């Protein structure tokens, strides 16, 4: 016994809707807050270089300390 065409099309439509409902979706969202970059490492590095240079100059001027 064959199903009537309306029942076949109804079954086909319902299967397609079920398959479409199961499809995964990917959403890309923009953050609410801006991205901040911390540059303290660079500043500390410059301070260490300046202090190191001053110590080298001090040792050159007073070489009899050590």
Residue pairs with C-beta under 8 A, 6 or more apart in sequence:
3 11
59 65
59 66
